[in-house]
Amino acid sequence: MSSRPIVPWCRRAAVAAVLTLPLAAPAATIACADSPPVAFELFVASGVVRDGTESRIEVRAHADGCVAVHRPWFLREAGDYELRLAAPEWAALQRAVAPGELVKIDQKNLDAQTGSVWKETPADTIVHADPDADEFTLRWLDGGKSRQLVARNPQQAAARRPTSAELNRVAEAIVALRALATRPGRRVGAEGAP
């Protein structure tokens, strides 16, 4: 054994070298990795917490009934989940979303209906506008082509305009997909995991 003392800077350099070695990280599990392409997607961007994609709820329903869910950091049980829908549940989801009917909805008309709902109330009515409304993005495949509709709080607008077929159609699709975000599933990643 050597009797020479270890110089302190050498000890720190050795520790620093060990700490900078890449760690063997386990491979990240991705929800619905072996599934066919996504049939329906719903993104709910929080109107209050605006820090990009980290703060949005994401639901991706694949054609085989696999559903990938991302719950953002501010929700209970945040993280990524995978759940499987049985054939009857998948059929019910397809009927609720009804992409054949969604494709008929005009985005400009939807914007006008969700934006003007506050303007059309009688003058003597007290209206509390919601400047922090959540934004919903609904995407689906239509004959191999990706389609999307974007609306701010369509459920609330549909409640104020119950005779609007377009608003009710969009609200029904969003409610069906959003319900999947709260269902229990197999956890595949914690919030903040790579």
Rosetta blueprint (number, residue, H / E / L):
1 M L
2 S L
3 S L
4 R L
5 P L
6 I L
7 V L
8 P H
9 W H
10 C H
11 R H
12 R H
13 A H
14 A H
15 V H
16 A H
17 A H
18 V H
19 L H
20 T L
21 L L
22 P L
23 L L
24 A L
25 A L
26 P L
27 A L
28 A L
29 T L
30 I L
31 A L
32 C L
33 A L
34 D L
35 S L
36 P L
37 P L
38 V E
39 A E
40 F E
41 E E
42 L E
43 F E
44 V E
45 A E
46 S L
47 G L
48 V L
49 V L
50 R L
51 D L
52 G H
53 T H
54 E H
55 S H
56 R E
57 I E
58 E E
59 V E
60 R E
61 A E
62 H E
63 A L
64 D L
65 G L
66 C E
67 V E
68 A E
69 V E
70 H E
71 R E
72 P L
73 W L
74 F L
75 L L
76 R L
77 E L
78 A L
79 G E
80 D E
81 Y E
82 E E
83 L E
84 R E
85 L L
86 A L
87 A H
88 P H
89 E H
90 W H
91 A H
92 A H
93 L H
94 Q H
95 R H
96 A H
97 V H
98 A L
99 P H
100 G H
101 E H
102 L H
103 V L
104 K L
105 I L
106 D L
107 Q H
108 K H
109 N H
110 L H
111 D H
112 A H
113 Q H
114 T H
115 G H
116 S L
117 V L
118 W L
119 K L
120 E L
121 T L
122 P L
123 A L
124 D L
125 T L
126 I L
127 V L
128 H L
129 A L
130 D L
131 P L
132 D L
133 A L
134 D L
135 E E
136 F E
137 T E
138 L E
139 R E
140 W E
141 L E
142 D E
143 G L
144 G L
145 K E
146 S E
147 R E
148 Q E
149 L E
150 V E
151 A E
152 R E
153 N L
154 P H
155 Q H
156 Q H
157 A H
158 A H
159 A H
160 R H
161 R L
162 P L
163 T L
164 S L
165 A H
166 E H
167 L H
168 N H
169 R H
170 V H
171 A H
172 E H
173 A H
174 I H
175 V H
176 A H
177 L H
178 R H
179 A H
180 L H
181 A L
182 T L
183 R L
184 P L
185 G L
186 R E
187 R E
188 V E
189 G E
190 A E
191 E L
192 G L
193 A L
194 P L
